[in-house]
Amino acid sequence: MRTLRLLLLTTAAWLPFLAAAQYSPSSPTATDTLAAPVMMGLEGSVNDELNNPMSGVSVMLLGGKIPQICITNARGHYLLQVPSTGGTVSVSFEGYISQQVSFRKVEGIDFVLQPQPGFRRERKERDIYRRHNKALSAYPNQ
């Protein structure tokens, strides 16, 4: 009972302020009338210098207010949301030279990354990478 009385008193205290506040639509500003760019899916693949698919590669849209980033899957494919008006895509992976490509139309973009001179990959990592690619080729439809 005491809680209900306190709630009624609190609500009664705010009613005059709520009644005085009226909604009046303002004229649209320049930012309200600008349409957001239409986003489309940009897809492609990333391969190494031997044309092997690279998984775990970062693919990023540069220059936008909201960063768009994705990672390639086990087959080296990516799908990135980009504006239909175009932009610049950056691709990077440790031990490889990063690439940037500008585009105006949303079409598939395939990348071939070249290794950085002097960067040593561990032999174990290379063997695992080769085994992984053999396993993928054994099941081509998955």
Residue frames as qw, qx, qy, qz and C-alpha x, y, z in Angstrom:
[[0.000, 0.887, 0.461, 0.000, 0.00, 0.00, 0.00],
 [0.313, -0.796, 0.101, 0.508, 2.84, 2.35, 0.89],
 [0.414, -0.143, 0.599, 0.671, 4.61, 1.62, -2.43],
 [0.223, 0.615, 0.668, 0.356, 1.44, 2.31, -4.40],
 [0.124, -0.937, -0.257, 0.203, 0.96, 5.66, -2.65],
 [0.383, -0.607, 0.337, 0.609, 4.57, 6.63, -3.38],
 [0.381, 0.160, 0.695, 0.588, 4.16, 5.66, -7.04],
 [0.109, 0.803, 0.560, 0.170, 0.98, 7.76, -7.34],
 [0.236, -0.895, -0.042, 0.377, 2.65, 10.77, -5.75],
 [0.421, -0.362, 0.510, 0.657, 5.66, 10.51, -8.04],
 [0.301, 0.410, 0.706, 0.492, 3.46, 10.19, -11.14],
 [0.015, -0.900, -0.434, 0.035, 1.27, 13.12, -10.03],
 [0.324, -0.747, 0.137, 0.563, 4.37, 15.29, -9.64],
 [0.335, -0.188, 0.617, 0.687, 5.44, 14.66, -13.25],
 [0.347, 0.612, 0.704, 0.101, 2.03, 15.09, -14.93],
 [0.136, 0.922, 0.117, -0.344, 2.18, 18.90, -15.29],
 [0.186, -0.617, 0.560, 0.521, 5.59, 18.65, -16.98],
 [0.361, 0.105, 0.864, 0.336, 4.43, 15.93, -19.32],
 [0.301, 0.759, 0.571, -0.086, 1.29, 17.84, -20.26],
 [0.024, 0.887, -0.101, -0.451, 3.28, 20.99, -21.01],
 [0.244, -0.402, 0.717, 0.515, 5.68, 19.20, -23.31],
 [0.733, 0.530, 0.261, -0.338, 4.12, 19.00, -26.75],
 [0.625, -0.034, 0.591, 0.509, 5.54, 17.32, -29.80],
 [0.410, 0.821, 0.018, -0.398, 6.02, 19.64, -32.72],
 [0.845, 0.195, 0.321, 0.379, 7.58, 18.15, -35.82],
 [0.146, -0.742, 0.251, 0.605, 10.48, 20.25, -37.03],
 [0.658, 0.682, -0.192, -0.257, 11.41, 20.74, -40.64],
 [0.962, 0.001, 0.095, 0.255, 13.75, 18.08, -41.95],
 [0.234, -0.817, 0.382, 0.365, 17.41, 18.96, -41.85],
 [0.481, 0.635, -0.540, -0.273, 19.96, 18.22, -44.54],
 [0.044, -0.332, 0.936, -0.104, 21.13, 15.10, -42.74],
 [0.582, 0.194, 0.657, -0.438, 17.55, 13.77, -42.51],
 [0.691, 0.592, 0.021, -0.414, 17.00, 14.03, -46.26],
 [0.231, 0.584, -0.754, -0.193, 20.23, 12.25, -47.28],
 [0.960, -0.021, -0.101, -0.260, 19.60, 8.64, -48.10],
 [0.595, -0.519, 0.605, 0.104, 21.93, 6.01, -46.70],
 [0.308, 0.482, -0.701, -0.426, 23.98, 4.29, -49.39],
 [0.944, 0.037, -0.059, -0.324, 22.61, 1.00, -50.63],
 [0.347, -0.547, 0.762, 0.017, 24.78, -1.85, -49.35],
 [0.876, 0.311, -0.259, -0.261, 25.56, -4.81, -51.58],
 [0.855, -0.360, 0.354, 0.115, 27.54, -8.00, -51.14],
 [0.386, 0.745, -0.534, -0.104, 31.04, -8.04, -52.62],
 [0.908, -0.243, 0.341, -0.013, 32.39, -11.55, -52.89],
 [0.534, 0.694, -0.483, -0.005, 35.60, -13.07, -54.12],
 [0.956, -0.213, -0.100, 0.176, 38.53, -15.23, -53.09],
 [0.108, -0.876, 0.469, -0.022, 42.05, -14.87, -51.72],
 [0.977, 0.113, -0.071, 0.164, 44.84, -17.20, -52.85],
 [0.514, -0.684, 0.327, 0.402, 48.55, -17.37, -52.15],
 [0.145, 0.684, -0.528, -0.483, 51.35, -17.22, -54.73],
 [0.099, -0.139, 0.962, 0.211, 50.90, -20.95, -55.49],
 [0.486, -0.147, -0.434, -0.745, 47.16, -20.45, -56.09],
 [0.347, -0.269, -0.865, 0.243, 46.23, -22.20, -52.83],
 [0.325, -0.760, -0.327, -0.459, 43.16, -20.78, -51.04],
 [0.263, 0.216, -0.551, 0.762, 44.03, -18.81, -47.90],
 [0.467, -0.672, -0.557, -0.143, 41.77, -19.04, -44.85],
 [0.522, -0.641, -0.305, 0.473, 41.74, -16.46, -42.06],
 [0.363, 0.190, 0.169, 0.896, 42.66, -13.49, -44.27],
 [0.019, 0.629, 0.422, -0.653, 41.27, -10.10, -43.17],
 [0.209, 0.440, 0.532, 0.692, 39.19, -8.33, -45.83],
 [0.144, -0.606, -0.439, 0.648, 38.20, -4.77, -44.90],
 [0.250, 0.797, 0.381, 0.396, 36.30, -1.87, -46.49],
 [0.433, -0.184, -0.178, 0.864, 38.29, 1.33, -46.02],
 [0.033, 0.144, 0.151, 0.977, 36.95, 4.85, -45.59],
 [0.397, -0.549, -0.589, -0.440, 33.46, 4.18, -44.26],
 [0.357, -0.592, 0.272, -0.670, 31.93, 5.55, -41.08],
 [0.846, -0.290, 0.354, -0.272, 31.17, 2.03, -39.92],
 [0.000, -0.524, 0.819, 0.232, 34.01, -0.42, -40.54],
 [0.930, 0.165, -0.011, -0.329, 33.09, -3.46, -42.59],
 [0.026, -0.566, 0.824, 0.002, 35.42, -6.40, -41.94],
 [0.960, -0.007, 0.042, -0.275, 35.24, -10.10, -42.73],
 [0.360, -0.513, 0.770, 0.123, 37.56, -13.12, -42.66],
 [0.570, 0.308, -0.623, -0.438, 37.98, -15.63, -45.49],
 [0.904, -0.198, 0.216, -0.312, 36.64, -19.13, -44.93],
 [0.714, -0.311, 0.594, 0.201, 38.52, -22.43, -45.36],
 [0.691, 0.439, 0.470, 0.330, 38.19, -22.21, -49.15],
 [0.378, -0.120, 0.148, 0.906, 39.53, -18.63, -49.25],
 [0.011, -0.608, -0.550, -0.572, 36.14, -17.08, -50.06],
 [0.101, -0.271, -0.434, 0.853, 34.79, -13.89, -48.50],
 [0.024, -0.702, -0.589, -0.400, 31.53, -11.90, -48.58],
 [0.276, -0.255, -0.281, 0.883, 31.73, -8.24, -47.56],
 [0.124, 0.841, 0.524, -0.053, 28.95, -5.66, -47.37],
 [0.349, -0.156, 0.171, 0.908, 29.99, -2.57, -49.40],
 [0.324, 0.630, 0.219, -0.671, 28.16, 0.51, -50.72],
 [0.704, 0.502, 0.482, 0.144, 26.89, 0.16, -54.29],
 [0.245, 0.964, -0.082, -0.068, 28.70, 3.39, -55.19],
 [0.740, 0.449, -0.355, 0.352, 32.11, 1.75, -54.73],
 [0.540, -0.810, 0.219, -0.066, 35.02, 2.09, -52.32],
 [0.338, 0.624, -0.691, 0.136, 38.39, 0.61, -51.43],
 [0.949, -0.286, -0.057, -0.121, 38.98, -2.91, -50.12],
 [0.033, 0.711, -0.681, 0.174, 42.10, -3.91, -48.20],
 [0.970, -0.074, -0.221, -0.069, 43.34, -7.50, -47.80],
 [0.037, 0.718, -0.624, 0.306, 45.99, -8.49, -45.26],
 [0.964, -0.224, -0.139, -0.027, 47.53, -11.58, -43.71],
 [0.470, -0.767, 0.415, 0.135, 50.64, -12.05, -41.59],
 [0.605, -0.252, 0.640, 0.401, 53.69, -12.83, -43.70],
 [0.460, 0.494, 0.595, 0.436, 52.12, -11.55, -46.93],
 [0.123, -0.029, 0.107, 0.986, 52.14, -8.15, -48.64],
 [0.260, 0.573, 0.591, -0.504, 48.83, -6.33, -48.05],
 [0.180, 0.251, 0.594, 0.743, 46.81, -5.18, -51.06],
 [0.230, 0.536, 0.397, -0.708, 44.29, -2.40, -51.60],
 [0.181, 0.269, 0.723, 0.610, 41.90, -2.27, -54.56],
 [0.280, 0.336, 0.210, -0.875, 39.49, 0.55, -55.41],
 [0.151, 0.318, 0.873, 0.336, 36.26, -0.28, -57.23],
 [0.277, 0.053, -0.039, -0.959, 33.29, 1.61, -58.64],
 [0.763, -0.063, -0.336, -0.549, 30.99, -1.28, -59.50],
 [0.622, -0.363, 0.627, -0.298, 30.32, -4.16, -57.15],
 [0.831, 0.336, -0.408, -0.173, 31.82, -7.16, -58.90],
 [0.936, -0.318, 0.007, 0.150, 33.73, -10.14, -57.61],
 [0.166, 0.854, -0.472, 0.142, 37.34, -9.29, -56.71],
 [0.970, -0.127, -0.107, 0.178, 39.90, -12.07, -56.42],
 [0.135, -0.899, 0.413, -0.051, 43.24, -11.45, -54.70],
 [0.912, 0.129, -0.261, 0.290, 46.59, -13.23, -55.00],
 [0.399, -0.893, 0.208, -0.013, 48.84, -12.41, -52.04],
 [0.680, 0.505, -0.424, 0.321, 52.62, -12.51, -52.40],
 [0.764, -0.476, -0.281, 0.333, 54.83, -13.48, -49.43],
 [0.123, -0.974, 0.190, 0.002, 56.87, -10.78, -47.70],
 [0.672, 0.488, -0.465, 0.308, 60.58, -11.10, -48.44],
 [0.179, 0.418, -0.664, 0.593, 62.48, -12.38, -45.42],
 [0.660, -0.297, 0.290, -0.626, 59.42, -13.60, -43.50],
 [0.208, 0.209, -0.956, 0.004, 59.94, -17.17, -42.28],
 [0.798, -0.231, -0.077, -0.551, 56.95, -19.37, -41.86],
 [0.481, -0.394, 0.760, -0.191, 57.42, -22.29, -39.57],
 [0.221, 0.183, -0.890, -0.354, 57.74, -25.63, -41.32],
 [0.103, 0.279, 0.908, -0.295, 55.01, -27.13, -39.14],
 [0.353, 0.555, 0.283, -0.698, 52.57, -24.43, -40.19],
 [0.354, 0.439, -0.553, -0.613, 53.33, -25.05, -43.87],
 [0.114, 0.020, -0.989, -0.097, 52.76, -28.81, -43.44],
 [0.207, 0.432, 0.732, -0.484, 49.44, -28.24, -41.67],
 [0.352, 0.564, -0.058, -0.744, 48.44, -25.78, -44.39],
 [0.292, 0.302, -0.776, -0.471, 49.22, -28.34, -47.13],
 [0.006, -0.168, -0.977, 0.133, 47.33, -31.11, -45.32],
 [0.284, 0.502, 0.467, -0.670, 44.36, -28.81, -44.88],
 [0.404, 0.501, -0.329, -0.691, 44.30, -28.08, -48.63],
 [0.196, 0.124, -0.944, -0.237, 44.55, -31.80, -49.44],
 [0.128, 0.330, 0.852, -0.385, 41.58, -32.47, -47.17],
 [0.370, 0.547, 0.163, -0.733, 39.57, -29.77, -48.93],
 [0.368, 0.408, -0.608, -0.573, 40.35, -31.20, -52.36],
 [0.007, -0.022, -1.000, 0.020, 39.25, -34.69, -51.22],
 [0.127, 0.602, 0.747, -0.253, 35.70, -33.32, -50.64],
 [0.187, 0.101, 0.311, 0.926, 35.13, -30.82, -53.49],
 [0.238, -0.548, -0.559, -0.575, 31.36, -30.41, -53.03],
 [0.492, -0.665, -0.511, 0.235, 31.41, -29.34, -49.40]]
